[in-house]
Amino acid sequence: MIRKSAVAATLLLVLAAGCGGSGAVPVDSPSSPLGAGGDWLRECVPDPSSTPTTDGFTVLDNQSTGTAVIEQVSFYGNQHLQFLDAVVVPIQYDAIGSSEGWPPDPFSIDQPGVQWDKRVPAVGAQIPPTSAKNGQRNLVIETRPTARKEGVAVGVQVVYRENGSRYELRTHTEFEVLIAKSC
């Protein structure tokens, strides 16, 4: 015979597991702190040497009142493109963008408002609410083709937490590295 208290305790555990906020909210939810993934865009970088390249088009714009903390960063839908490393850079105006090589070319990191010297590893990075004082954060990724042919990623996936809830951002910027002299 099963005790009523054991059944009640089991039911509470099942309900708590379903409502605990440990799962990610819908991908690209407009109500998520970092938004809905941005506009559809395709960026191309020529890479005749298969050396690392820079993907710096992801701007992290925290529209919540709490600080978001990044737990994981990766590509999704990628083929022949290796994710090597990622940093978060405070910016005021423009994203660093894409370039051949790593670190990004000096022209990109010397733009007004780019604080390359204050970059931090992406995993564990804190993204404060965006304001004129805080500015935005640029997610800058080091990547490399893994074959002597086109490398592509459909976008960037960022898993993060804010105010006890877990979220997932998938950007809509396709990043393409062509093994050619131009795009």
Summary of the structure (lengths in Angstrom):
residues: 183
radius of gyration: 19.7
end to end distance: 71.9
largest distance: 75.6
contacts: 564
relative contact order: 0.28
helix: 13%
strand: 42%
